[in-house]
Amino acid sequence: MNSNYTRNTIIGHAACFIAYAIFGINIIVCKDLTGSGLISPLALFTLRSIGAGLLFGIISLFMPRERVVLKDHLQILAASILGFFLTQMTFLIAIPHITPLDCSIISALSPIITMFIAAIVLHEPITWQKGGGVALSFAGVVFLIINSAGNSSVTQTTTTGLLLMIVNCICFSLYLGIFKPVIARYSVVTFMKWIFLYSTIIALPFSAHEVITIDYTALPSNIVAELSFLIVCSTFITYFLIPVGQKRIRPTLVSMYSYVQPIIATTISIAIGMDTLGWQKVVAALTVFAGVVIVNNSRAKSDGAKA
């Protein structure tokens, strides 16, 4: 195994870990923002899209210009719809209507769905080792979720919340499993610049009035701080890092880092005194990461290459 391959793999894992750690914090931030009633889910989505798009656009001015061919524009449009518009809208609308337990368990299905999509679309084999690693991590995250369930302002999951989170899970799994080839052809900045441009174009006809009529000067400082975190960290940084990971490691591995989210959420709960650290949480965390290691060492291709 050459040093360049090892370096790329480490970068891919680090990028995914950081991105999904931020997503873990984002669950708490989004619940507070949507619960405030000051900004609607559609307006939140549009502000995320505009803000991140502007940041990627500014960075692209200082980079060599890349020409995107027409057929790839169609794929990027589809990636924007699946990986950002549908994924984020379903999440923002669902989160007030689903318990953290149910939300986390449904989200934990994403690596399993991604594994099957990658097998169909990218012809990635499902080996016993890969399947076993995914199953081990899934068991670990469910064990963690069950042992962390307790405090929540949402006490009952509605049918709407459940269905929206299932759609959310399927859409993001499709994004991870289908679009690796087109992502590999362009720089992350170019790819994401177009992703957010398309998502803004899709959202604005429905949200322009809401975005314009928000009284931004009257927003409390905590809401402004959370909105800034949502745009800069949960959107710009995470959607920069995920394609970095997609270029370097397999879709199933990228998706498995979603298991970091409940670990981060539990860690924050412990830090602010809402939860306590017990042996169950330690065992669950170790089990999750053991599964990631197993999948990382599984055969990526039938010729024995690893990814």
Number of C-alpha atoms within 10 A of each C-alpha: 7 6 8 9 13 12 11 17 20 14 17 24 23 14 24 26 23 17 25 25 22 22 24 23 21 20 18 14 19 22 15 15 21 18 14 11 9 17 21 19 21 22 21 23 25 26 22 25 26 18 20 27 25 16 16 23 18 13 13 17 9 8 11 9 9 12 8 14 8 9 9 15 16 11 16 23 18 18 27 24 21 22 24 24 25 18 22 21 18 23 21 23 18 26 22 19 20 24 22 25 20 18 21 20 17 17 20 24 20 26 28 17 20 28 25 19 22 23 16 13 12 16 13 20 18 17 15 12 16 24 17 16 25 26 16 20 28 24 17 24 28 20 18 22 22 15 15 22 14 14 11 10 12 13 13 13 18 14 11 14 21 19 15 22 25 19 16 26 23 21 25 25 28 21 21 27 28 20 21 20 12 16 21 15 12 15 16 19 21 20 24 24 21 20 27 30 19 22 26 22 13 16 19 19 9 13 19 13 11 15 18 10 8 14 10 12 8 9 13 10 10 11 16 15 12 17 20 16 19 26 22 16 19 25 25 22 20 22 20 20 22 22 25 22 25 25 21 21 23 25 28 28 26 27 25 28 24 24 29 23 24 28 22 17 20 23 19 16 15 13 12 9 9 12 16 13 13 10 8 14 22 13 13 23 20 14 21 27 20 17 25 24 16 17 27 21 15 22 19 20 14 11 7 9 11 17 20
